[in-house]
Amino acid sequence: MKKLLTNKKFWVLIIVTSITVGILNKRNSDAKVNSKAFGAMLYMMLNHSINEISIDDLSEMKNAIILDAREPNEFEVSHIKNAKNVGYSSFSLDSVANIE
């Protein structure tokens, strides 16, 4: 699990899943980003400067673990098949240490 936690692809999947779902939910919203760090990350995501993968590519990855960082009530509404909900407000690395 330690290898997984230090793997860039792992963290990209977490970020992509969280951001993509958030963007889709806020697409027609006038929401503003107050955090400069989050704004920079969001800017990079929207400019496609971070490698993206398709759902088909993701489904072909044999050892991929998809972590959904939304809150449980959001996860219950919709989520990617076999994704693990890790929450956002209560997230810690310890909470995902034993996920397989």
DSSP file (Angstrom, degrees, kcal/mol; ACC not computed):
  #  RESIDUE AA STRUCTURE BP1 BP2  ACC     N-H-->O    O-->H-N    N-H-->O    O-->H-N    TCO  KAPPA ALPHA  PHI   PSI    X-CA   Y-CA   Z-CA
    1    1 A M     >        0   0    0      0, 0.0     4,-2.2     0, 0.0     5,-0.2   0.000 360.0 360.0 360.0 -31.7    0.0    0.0    0.0
    2    2 A K  H  >  +     0   0    0      1,-0.2     4,-1.0     2,-0.2     5,-0.1   0.884 360.0  52.5 -61.8 -37.6    2.9    2.4    0.6
    3    3 A K  H >> S+     0   0    0      1,-0.2     4,-0.5     2,-0.2     3,-0.5   0.908 108.5  51.5 -61.6 -40.8    3.9    2.1   -3.0
    4    4 A L  H >4 S+     0   0    0      1,-0.2     3,-1.1     2,-0.2    -2,-0.2   0.906 106.4  53.3 -62.7 -42.3    0.4    3.0   -4.0
    5    5 A L  H 3< S+     0   0    0     -4,-2.2    -1,-0.2     1,-0.3    -2,-0.2   0.715 113.1  43.4 -69.4 -19.8    0.4    6.1   -1.8
    6    6 A T  H << S+     0   0    0     -4,-1.0     2,-0.5    -3,-0.5    -1,-0.3   0.401  88.3 110.0-102.7   1.4    3.6    7.4   -3.4
    7    7 A N    <X  -     0   0    0     -3,-1.1     4,-1.6    -4,-0.5     3,-0.3  -0.664  61.2-148.7 -81.8 124.3    2.5    6.6   -7.0
    8    8 A K  H  > S+     0   0    0     -2,-0.5     4,-2.5     1,-0.2     5,-0.2   0.880  97.8  56.1 -60.1 -40.1    1.8    9.7   -9.0
    9    9 A K  H  > S+     0   0    0      1,-0.2     4,-2.3     2,-0.2    -1,-0.2   0.881 104.0  55.5 -61.0 -36.9   -0.9    7.9  -11.1
   10   10 A F  H  > S+     0   0    0     -3,-0.3     4,-1.8     1,-0.2    57,-0.2   0.944 111.4  42.1 -58.9 -50.2   -2.7    7.0   -7.9
   11   11 A W  H  X S+     0   0    0     -4,-1.6     4,-2.7     1,-0.2    -2,-0.2   0.847 111.0  55.8 -70.0 -33.8   -2.9   10.6   -6.8
   12   12 A V  H  X S+     0   0    0     -4,-2.5     4,-3.4     2,-0.2     5,-0.3   0.916 106.6  51.5 -62.9 -41.3   -3.8   11.8  -10.3
   13   13 A L  H  X S+     0   0    0     -4,-2.3     4,-2.5     2,-0.2     5,-0.2   0.910 110.8  48.0 -61.9 -41.3   -6.8    9.4  -10.2
   14   14 A I  H  X S+     0   0    0     -4,-1.8     4,-2.5     2,-0.2    55,-0.4   0.953 116.2  42.9 -62.7 -48.7   -7.9   10.8   -6.9
   15   15 A I  H  X S+     0   0    0     -4,-2.7     4,-3.2     1,-0.2     5,-0.4   0.934 115.2  48.8 -64.5 -46.1   -7.6   14.4   -8.1
   16   16 A V  H  X S+     0   0    0     -4,-3.4     4,-2.8    -5,-0.2     5,-0.3   0.923 113.2  47.3 -61.1 -45.2   -9.2   13.7  -11.5
   17   17 A T  H  X S+     0   0    0     -4,-2.5     4,-2.0    -5,-0.3     5,-0.2   0.946 117.2  42.3 -61.7 -48.4  -12.1   11.9  -10.0
   18   18 A S  H  X S+     0   0    0     -4,-2.5     4,-2.1    -5,-0.2    -2,-0.2   0.944 120.1  41.2 -64.8 -49.3  -12.8   14.5   -7.3
   19   19 A I  H  X S+     0   0    0     -4,-3.2     4,-3.3    -5,-0.2     5,-0.2   0.920 113.9  51.9 -66.9 -45.0  -12.3   17.5   -9.6
   20   20 A T  H  X S+     0   0    0     -4,-2.8     4,-2.7    -5,-0.4     5,-0.2   0.925 112.2  45.3 -60.4 -45.7  -14.1   16.0  -12.6
   21   21 A V  H  X S+     0   0    0     -4,-2.0     4,-2.1    -5,-0.3    -1,-0.2   0.914 114.7  49.3 -64.3 -41.3  -17.2   15.2  -10.5
   22   22 A G  H  X S+     0   0    0     -4,-2.1     4,-1.6    -5,-0.2    -2,-0.2   0.916 111.8  48.2 -63.2 -43.1  -17.0   18.6   -8.9
   23   23 A I  H  X S+     0   0    0     -4,-3.3     4,-0.7     1,-0.2    -2,-0.2   0.921 111.1  50.3 -63.8 -44.4  -16.7   20.4  -12.3
   24   24 A L  H  < S+     0   0    0     -4,-2.7     3,-0.5     1,-0.2     4,-0.2   0.884 112.6  47.2 -62.3 -37.2  -19.6   18.4  -13.8
   25   25 A N  H  < S+     0   0    0     -4,-2.1    -1,-0.2     1,-0.2    -2,-0.2   0.784 120.5  37.6 -74.0 -26.3  -21.8   19.3  -10.8
   26   26 A K  H >< S+     0   0    0     -4,-1.6     3,-2.5    -5,-0.2     5,-0.3   0.284  79.5 117.0-106.6   9.1  -20.8   23.0  -10.9
   27   27 A R  T 3< S+     0   0    0     -4,-0.7    -1,-0.1    -3,-0.5    -2,-0.1   0.834  85.4  34.4 -49.9 -42.9  -20.7   23.4  -14.7
   28   28 A N  T 3  S+     0   0    0     -4,-0.2    -1,-0.3    -3,-0.2     2,-0.2   0.103 101.5 105.8-101.4  22.4  -23.5   25.9  -14.8
   29   29 A S    <   -     0   0    0     -3,-2.5    -3,-0.1     1,-0.1    -4,-0.0  -0.605  68.8-138.0-100.7 159.4  -22.7   27.6  -11.5
   30   30 A D        +     0   0    0     -2,-0.2    -3,-0.1     2,-0.0    -1,-0.1  -0.002  50.8 153.2 -99.7  26.0  -21.1   30.9  -10.8
   31   31 A A        -     0   0    0     -5,-0.3     2,-0.3     1,-0.1    -2,-0.0  -0.255  31.1-150.1 -60.0 141.8  -18.9   29.3   -8.0
   32   32 A K        -     0   0    0      0, 0.0     2,-0.6     0, 0.0    -1,-0.1  -0.882   9.8-130.0-115.7 148.4  -15.6   31.1   -7.3
   33   33 A V        -     0   0    0     -2,-0.3     6,-0.0     1,-0.1    -2,-0.0  -0.869  21.2-179.6 -98.7 119.2  -12.4   29.5   -6.1
   34   34 A N        +     0   0    0     -2,-0.6     2,-0.5     5,-0.0    -1,-0.1   0.688  59.6  84.7 -91.1 -20.4  -11.0   31.4   -3.1
   35   35 A S     >  -     0   0    0      1,-0.2     4,-2.6     2,-0.0     5,-0.2  -0.729  63.7-156.1 -87.0 124.0   -7.9   29.2   -2.6
   36   36 A K  H  > S+     0   0    0     -2,-0.5     4,-2.4     2,-0.2     5,-0.2   0.907  95.6  50.2 -64.5 -41.0   -5.0   30.2   -4.8
   37   37 A A  H  > S+     0   0    0      2,-0.2     4,-2.1     1,-0.2    -1,-0.2   0.931 114.2  43.4 -63.7 -45.9   -3.5   26.7   -4.6
   38   38 A F  H  > S+     0   0    0      1,-0.2     4,-2.9     2,-0.2     5,-0.2   0.892 112.4  54.1 -67.2 -38.6   -6.8   25.0   -5.6
   39   39 A G  H  X S+     0   0    0     -4,-2.6     4,-2.4     2,-0.2    -2,-0.2   0.897 108.8  48.7 -60.8 -40.7   -7.3   27.6   -8.3
   40   40 A A  H  X S+     0   0    0     -4,-2.4     4,-2.3     2,-0.2    -2,-0.2   0.915 112.7  47.6 -65.3 -43.1   -3.9   26.8   -9.8
   41   41 A M  H  X S+     0   0    0     -4,-2.1     4,-2.3     2,-0.2    -2,-0.2   0.916 112.9  48.6 -64.0 -42.8   -4.7   23.1   -9.7
   42   42 A L  H  X S+     0   0    0     -4,-2.9     4,-2.6     2,-0.2    -2,-0.2   0.900 109.4  53.1 -63.9 -41.1   -8.1   23.7  -11.3
   43   43 A Y  H  X S+     0   0    0     -4,-2.4     4,-1.5     1,-0.2    -1,-0.2   0.921 109.7  48.4 -59.2 -44.9   -6.5   25.9  -14.0
   44   44 A M  H  <>S+     0   0    0     -4,-2.3     5,-2.0     1,-0.2     6,-0.6   0.906 111.6  50.1 -62.6 -41.0   -4.0   23.1  -14.8
   45   45 A M  H ><5S+     0   0    0     -4,-2.3     3,-1.2     1,-0.2    -2,-0.2   0.922 111.6  47.1 -63.6 -43.6   -6.8   20.6  -15.0
   46   46 A L  H 3<5S+     0   0    0     -4,-2.6    -1,-0.2     1,-0.3    -2,-0.2   0.722 109.1  54.6 -74.3 -20.7   -9.0   22.7  -17.3
   47   47 A N  T 3<5S-     0   0    0     -4,-1.5    -1,-0.3    -5,-0.2    -2,-0.2   0.385 108.6-124.4 -90.2   3.3   -6.0   23.4  -19.5
   48   48 A H  T < 5 +     0   0    0     -3,-1.2    -3,-0.2    -4,-0.2     4,-0.1   0.786  69.3 135.3  59.2  30.6   -5.4   19.7  -20.0
   49   49 A S      < +     0   0    0     -5,-2.0     2,-0.5    -6,-0.2    -4,-0.2   0.587  57.4  71.2 -84.0  -9.9   -1.8   20.1  -18.8
   50   50 A I  S    S-     0   0    0     -6,-0.6    -2,-0.0    -5,-0.1     0, 0.0  -0.902 102.1-101.5-102.6 133.7   -2.2   17.0  -16.6
   51   51 A N        -     0   0    0     -2,-0.5     2,-0.3     1,-0.1    -2,-0.1  -0.252  40.6-155.7 -55.3 136.2   -2.4   13.7  -18.5
   52   52 A E        -     0   0    0     -4,-0.1     2,-0.3   -36,-0.0    -1,-0.1  -0.838   6.1-158.6-113.6 151.4   -5.9   12.5  -18.7
   53   53 A I        -     0   0    0     -2,-0.3     2,-0.1   -40,-0.0     0, 0.0  -0.946  17.9-121.8-126.8 152.9   -7.2    9.0  -19.2
   54   54 A S     >  -     0   0    0     -2,-0.3     4,-2.5     1,-0.1     5,-0.2  -0.428  27.5-110.7 -85.9 165.5  -10.5    7.8  -20.6
   55   55 A I  H  > S+     0   0    0      2,-0.2     4,-2.6     1,-0.2     5,-0.2   0.877 121.5  55.1 -61.0 -37.7  -12.9    5.6  -18.7
   56   56 A D  H  > S+     0   0    0      2,-0.2     4,-1.2     1,-0.2    -1,-0.2   0.927 108.5  47.0 -62.3 -44.6  -12.0    2.8  -21.2
   57   57 A D  H  > S+     0   0    0      1,-0.2     4,-0.7     2,-0.2     3,-0.4   0.914 112.9  50.0 -61.9 -41.9   -8.3    3.1  -20.4
   58   58 A L  H >< S+     0   0    0     -4,-2.5     3,-1.1     1,-0.2    -2,-0.2   0.897 106.6  54.4 -63.4 -40.7   -9.1    3.1  -16.7
   59   59 A S  H 3< S+     0   0    0     -4,-2.6    -1,-0.2     1,-0.3    -2,-0.2   0.759 105.3  54.9 -67.2 -23.1  -11.3    0.0  -17.0
   60   60 A E  H 3< S+     0   0    0     -4,-1.2     2,-0.6    -3,-0.4    -1,-0.3   0.623  81.7 101.9 -84.0 -13.4   -8.3   -1.8  -18.6
   61   61 A M    X<  -     0   0    0     -3,-1.1     3,-0.6    -4,-0.7    -3,-0.0  -0.616  59.5-160.6 -75.0 116.7   -6.0   -1.1  -15.7
   62   62 A K  T 3  S+     0   0    0     -2,-0.6    -1,-0.2     1,-0.2    -4,-0.0   0.849  84.4  32.6 -70.0 -36.4   -5.8   -4.3  -13.8
   63   63 A N  T 3  S+     0   0    0      2,-0.1    -1,-0.2     0, 0.0     2,-0.2   0.191  84.7 131.4-109.3  16.6   -4.5   -2.9  -10.5
   64   64 A A    <   -     0   0    0     -3,-0.6     2,-0.5    -6,-0.2   -54,-0.0  -0.484  37.9-163.0 -73.5 137.2   -6.1    0.5  -10.4
   65   65 A I        -     0   0    0     -2,-0.2     2,-0.7     2,-0.0    18,-0.1  -0.987   9.1-150.3-118.4 121.1   -8.0    1.5   -7.3
   66   66 A I        -     0   0    0     -2,-0.5    18,-3.2    16,-0.3     2,-0.5  -0.826  10.0-165.7 -97.3 118.7  -10.3    4.5   -7.8
   67   67 A L  E     -a   84   0A   0     -2,-0.7     2,-0.7   -57,-0.2   -49,-0.2  -0.912   6.8-154.3-106.0 125.3  -10.7    6.6   -4.7
   68   68 A D  E     -a   85   0A   0     16,-3.1    18,-2.5    -2,-0.5    19,-0.8  -0.878   4.4-166.7-100.8 116.9  -13.6    9.0   -4.7
   69   69 A A        +     0   0    0     -2,-0.7    22,-0.1   -55,-0.4    -1,-0.1   0.236  50.5 110.5 -92.7  14.8  -12.9   11.9   -2.4
   70   70 A R  S    S-     0   0    0      1,-0.1    17,-0.7    17,-0.1    16,-0.2  -0.385  80.9 -85.8 -80.4 167.4  -16.4   13.3   -2.3
   71   71 A E    >>  -     0   0    0     16,-0.2     4,-2.3     1,-0.1     3,-0.9  -0.361  42.5-106.9 -69.8 154.0  -18.6   13.1    0.9
   72   72 A P  H 3> S+     0   0    0      0, 0.0     4,-2.3     0, 0.0     5,-0.1   0.844 118.7  54.5 -53.2 -39.4  -20.6    9.9    1.4
   73   73 A N  H 3> S+     0   0    0      1,-0.2     4,-0.8     2,-0.2    -3,-0.0   0.846 111.0  45.9 -67.2 -31.1  -23.9   11.5    0.6
   74   74 A E  H <> S+     0   0    0     -3,-0.9     4,-1.4     2,-0.2     3,-0.4   0.885 111.1  53.0 -73.1 -39.9  -22.5   12.7   -2.8
   75   75 A F  H  < S+     0   0    0     -4,-2.3    -2,-0.2     1,-0.2    -1,-0.2   0.871 103.6  57.5 -61.7 -38.6  -21.0    9.3   -3.4
   76   76 A E  H  < S+     0   0    0     -4,-2.3    -1,-0.2    -5,-0.2    -2,-0.2   0.819 101.2  57.0 -63.7 -31.0  -24.4    7.6   -2.8
   77   77 A V  H  < S-     0   0    0     -4,-0.8     2,-0.3    -3,-0.4    -1,-0.2   0.936 128.9 -24.6 -67.8 -46.8  -26.0    9.7   -5.6
   78   78 A S     <  +     0   0    0     -4,-1.4     2,-0.3     2,-0.0    -1,-0.3  -0.959  66.7 159.3-164.3 149.1  -23.5    8.5   -8.3
   79   79 A H        -     0   0    0     -2,-0.3     2,-0.2    -3,-0.1     3,-0.1  -0.979  46.3 -81.3-164.0 164.0  -20.0    7.1   -8.5
   80   80 A I    >   -     0   0    0     -2,-0.3     3,-2.3     1,-0.1   -12,-0.1  -0.528  63.3 -91.3 -71.4 137.2  -17.7    5.1  -10.8
   81   81 A K  T 3  S+     0   0    0      1,-0.3    -1,-0.1    -2,-0.2     3,-0.1  -0.218 110.0   7.7 -52.4 133.8  -18.3    1.4  -10.5
   82   82 A N  T 3  S+     0   0    0      1,-0.2   -16,-0.3    -3,-0.1    -1,-0.3   0.465  92.0 146.7  70.0   6.2  -16.0   -0.2   -7.9
   83   83 A A    <   -     0   0    0     -3,-2.3     2,-0.5   -18,-0.1    -1,-0.2  -0.408  45.0-132.8 -68.3 148.8  -14.8    3.2   -6.6
   84   84 A K  E     -a   67   0A   0    -18,-3.2   -16,-3.1    -3,-0.1     2,-0.5  -0.904  13.4-134.3-104.4 128.8  -14.0    3.4   -2.9
   85   85 A N  E     +a   68   0A   0     -2,-0.5   -16,-0.2   -18,-0.2   -14,-0.1  -0.723  30.3 167.8 -84.8 125.7  -15.4    6.4   -1.1
   86   86 A V        -     0   0    0    -18,-2.5   -17,-0.2    -2,-0.5     6,-0.2   0.347  38.7-132.9-116.6   2.1  -12.8    8.0    1.2
   87   87 A G        -     0   0    0    -19,-0.8   -16,-0.2   -17,-0.7    -1,-0.1   0.117   1.6-124.0  68.3 171.1  -14.6   11.2    2.0
   88   88 A Y  S >  S+     0   0    0      3,-0.1     3,-1.1     2,-0.1   -18,-0.1   0.705  99.4  45.8-117.0 -54.3  -13.1   14.7    1.9
   89   89 A S  T 3  S+     0   0    0      1,-0.3    -2,-0.1   -20,-0.1   -19,-0.0   0.787 124.0  35.4 -68.4 -26.3  -13.6   16.3    5.2
   90   90 A S  T 3  S+     0   0    0     -4,-0.1    -1,-0.3     2,-0.0     5,-0.1   0.254  87.6 136.2-109.4  13.1  -12.4   13.3    7.2
   91   91 A F    <   +     0   0    0     -3,-1.1     2,-0.3   -22,-0.1    -4,-0.1  -0.328  19.5 158.8 -67.4 139.5   -9.7   12.1    4.7
   92   92 A S    >>  -     0   0    0     -6,-0.2     3,-0.7     1,-0.1     4,-0.5  -0.971  50.5-117.4-150.5 155.7   -6.4   10.9    6.0
   93   93 A L  H >> S+     0   0    0     -2,-0.3     3,-1.1     1,-0.2     4,-0.5   0.851 115.3  61.1 -62.1 -33.1   -3.7    8.7    4.6
   94   94 A D  H >4 S+     0   0    0      1,-0.2     3,-0.7     2,-0.2     4,-0.4   0.842  96.0  61.0 -61.6 -32.4   -4.2    6.3    7.4
   95   95 A S  H <4 S+     0   0    0     -3,-0.7    -1,-0.2     1,-0.2    -2,-0.2   0.699 112.4  36.4 -71.1 -17.4   -7.8    5.8    6.3
   96   96 A V  H X< S+     0   0    0     -3,-1.1     3,-1.2    -4,-0.5    -1,-0.2   0.347  86.0 102.0-112.2   4.4   -6.7    4.4    2.9
   97   97 A A  T << S+     0   0    0     -3,-0.7    -2,-0.1    -4,-0.5    -1,-0.1   0.809  90.4  35.9 -60.3 -31.0   -3.6    2.5    4.1
   98   98 A N  T 3  S+     0   0    0     -4,-0.4     2,-0.3    -3,-0.1    -1,-0.3   0.280  83.9 125.4-109.0  11.0   -5.4   -0.9    3.9
   99   99 A I    <         0   0    0     -3,-1.2    -3,-0.1     1,-0.2   -34,-0.0  -0.532 360.0 360.0 -72.4 132.4   -7.6   -0.4    0.9
  100  100 A E              0   0    0     -2,-0.3    -1,-0.2   -99,-0.0    -3,-0.0   0.322 360.0 360.0-128.5 360.0   -7.0   -3.1   -1.7
